[in-house]
Every structure is written in structure tokens, then in C-alpha cells.
Amino acid sequence: MNQRFLALGLAAVMLAGCGNTDAEKEAASLSAELAQVKESQAQQSRERELESASAAERSRKEEAEKEAASLSARRDAFQRELDGIVSDQANRPEPESAPEPTYAPQQQEERFPDPPYPAGQGFEWVAMGPYGTGTSSNCVQLQGQWPAGTSECFRMSDGWYFYGVRQATSR
């Protein structure tokens, strides 16, 4: 097609250069035909572009429809699964709850620990305290001032104690 344009254009130029009125008419006719051919080609090109754009638009629409259908199918499957879970939970029997065990508070009598070793003859162990409920510092301080043997400080519910050795009282 490009060769035909080239030939028509060349012929129009040659005829126009001759100075012949018939040639000028022929050149004008060829020039008009060349313009029509160019316009026709441009029109065909626009039509192809429109067809291509239309095909692309149809393709996009088809893709969107497929995506919407896929999304709808996934949503439906999820809803069926959710309905199945809810149905299973509704059909599940309620677990029988065991009665709460009741614990009676058992008050054990608090017993003092045994002294660390037997007291010598004529002596006895005496529990000294209570000395504070927080830390053993008061107990340790008083234990250090006891003139005879002592045990380590130990904790009872009402405070800290220690055993101290003293001369046995006669009964």
C-alpha cells in the first residue's frame, strides 16, 4: 500500500511540473485520490483500534464476571461451612456439669516445730515470741541477746519465734 502512495505522489509531482492543464487536472485527481486513500487507511486504523479496545473491554468484563462468580462461590462455601459448625454446636448435648466440690475449711492445729536438740539435764526449751509478722529481723535481734542456747527463728501464723534454753522450773 505504501508503494502505491509513493507512486501516486510521484506521478502527481511530475504532472504538476509539466505545466499541462490536463496534467494538472490529472495531478489534482491523483492528489485527491491519494488523500482519499490516506483517509480510508486512517479510518480503517481507527476501526481496528476501536475493535481492539472493544475486545479488551469485553475481556475485562469477562474477567470481572469470572472473579465475581468465584468470590460468590467461595462466600457460599464459607457460609455452608459456618452453618455446619453452628448446626453441630446446636446439636451437641450440653455437658453435664459436676457439682462444685465443697471444701470444709480444715483448721489444723498449728504445731510448733521440735526444738533442735534435747536440752541438758536441769534445762528446758522455751518458745519465745511472737516477734513481728513481717520479716525475721526482730526475732534475730532478740535471739542474739538471749544468754543461753537458741534455735533458729521460725515462722508461725502469728509471727516469728525462736526456742531458748533456760533453767527448768521445779514443779
C-alpha positions in Angstrom: 0.0 0.0 0.0 2.9 2.4 0.8 4.4 1.8 -2.7 1.1 2.8 -4.3 1.1 6.1 -2.3 4.6 6.8 -3.3 3.8 6.1 -7.0 0.7 8.3 -6.8 2.6 11.1 -5.1 5.5 10.9 -7.6 3.1 11.0 -10.5 1.2 14.0 -9.1 4.5 15.9 -8.7 5.7 15.0 -12.2 2.4 16.0 -13.8 2.2 19.3 -11.9 5.7 20.2 -13.1 4.8 19.8 -16.8 2.6 22.9 -17.0 -0.1 21.0 -18.9 -3.6 21.7 -17.8 -4.7 18.1 -18.4 -1.7 17.1 -16.5 -2.6 19.5 -13.7 -6.1 18.1 -13.7 -4.6 14.6 -13.6 -2.3 15.6 -10.8 -5.1 17.1 -8.8 -7.2 14.0 -9.4 -4.3 11.8 -8.2 -3.7 14.1 -5.2 -7.4 13.8 -4.3 -7.3 10.0 -4.7 -4.2 10.0 -2.5 -6.0 12.0 0.1 -8.9 9.6 0.0 -6.7 6.6 0.3 -4.9 8.1 3.3 -8.3 9.0 4.9 -9.5 5.4 4.2 -6.4 4.0 5.8 -6.8 6.3 8.8 -10.5 5.2 9.1 -9.5 1.5 9.0 -6.8 2.1 11.6 -9.4 3.8 13.9 -11.8 1.0 13.4 -9.2 -1.6 14.2 -8.3 0.4 17.4 -12.0 0.5 18.4 -12.4 -3.2 17.7 -9.3 -3.9 19.8 -10.5 -1.6 22.6 -13.9 -3.2 22.5 -12.3 -6.7 22.6 -10.2 -5.6 25.6 -13.2 -4.2 27.3 -15.2 -7.4 26.7 -12.2 -9.4 28.1 -12.1 -7.2 31.2 -15.8 -7.6 31.7 -15.5 -11.4 31.3 -12.6 -11.4 33.9 -14.7 -9.3 36.3 -17.6 -11.7 35.9 -15.4 -14.7 36.5 -13.9 -13.1 39.6 -17.4 -12.2 40.9 -18.6 -15.8 40.3 -15.5 -17.2 42.1 -16.0 -14.8 45.0 -19.6 -15.8 45.3 -18.8 -19.5 45.2 -16.2 -19.0 48.0 -18.6 -17.0 50.0 -21.3 -19.7 49.6 -18.9 -22.4 50.6 -17.8 -20.5 53.7 -21.4 -19.9 54.6 -22.2 -23.6 54.3 -19.2 -24.5 56.4 -20.3 -21.9 59.0 -23.8 -23.2 59.0 -22.5 -26.8 59.6 -20.4 -25.6 62.6 -23.4 -23.8 64.1 -25.6 -26.8 63.5 -23.1 -29.2 65.1 -22.9 -26.9 68.1 -26.6 -26.7 68.4 -27.0 -30.5 68.2 -24.2 -31.1 70.7 -25.7 -32.1 74.1 -24.9 -29.8 77.0 -22.2 -31.2 79.1 -23.4 -32.3 82.5 -21.7 -30.1 85.0 -20.4 -31.8 88.0 -21.4 -30.2 91.2 -18.8 -27.9 92.7 -16.9 -29.7 95.4 -17.4 -28.1 98.7 -14.4 -27.9 100.9 -14.9 -27.5 104.5 -12.1 -25.4 105.9 -9.9 -27.7 107.9 -8.4 -25.9 110.7 -5.3 -27.8 111.7 -4.0 -27.0 115.0 -0.7 -25.3 114.4 2.1 -27.1 116.0 5.4 -25.7 116.9 8.4 -27.5 115.4 10.5 -29.7 117.7 13.5 -28.0 119.4 16.8 -28.5 117.5 18.3 -30.9 120.2 17.4 -32.2 123.6 18.0 -29.7 126.4 20.6 -30.8 129.0 19.6 -32.1 132.5 18.0 -29.3 134.5 17.3 -27.2 131.4 14.3 -26.9 129.1 13.5 -25.3 125.8 11.0 -22.4 125.9 9.3 -20.9 122.8 10.0 -17.2 122.7 7.8 -14.9 120.6 5.9 -13.8 118.7 8.2 -11.1 117.3 6.5 -9.4 114.3 4.7 -10.8 111.3 6.8 -9.3 108.6 10.5 -10.2 108.4 12.5 -12.2 110.9 14.8 -9.2 111.8 13.2 -8.5 115.2 13.3 -12.2 116.1 17.0 -12.5 115.1 17.9 -9.4 117.1 16.2 -10.7 120.3 17.7 -14.2 119.7 21.2 -12.7 119.7 20.5 -11.2 123.1 19.4 -14.5 124.7 22.1 -15.6 127.2 21.9 -19.3 126.6 21.5 -21.6 123.6 18.9 -20.7 121.0 17.3 -22.2 117.9 17.0 -20.6 114.5 14.0 -18.2 114.2 10.9 -19.9 112.7 7.7 -18.6 111.4 4.2 -19.4 112.7 0.9 -17.9 111.7 1.0 -15.2 114.3 4.7 -14.2 113.9 8.3 -15.2 114.4 9.6 -17.4 117.3 12.8 -19.0 118.5 13.5 -21.6 121.2 15.7 -20.5 124.1 17.2 -22.8 126.7 16.6 -21.8 130.3 16.9 -23.5 133.7 14.0 -25.9 134.3 11.4 -24.8 136.8 10.6 -27.2 139.6 7.1 -28.4 139.6 
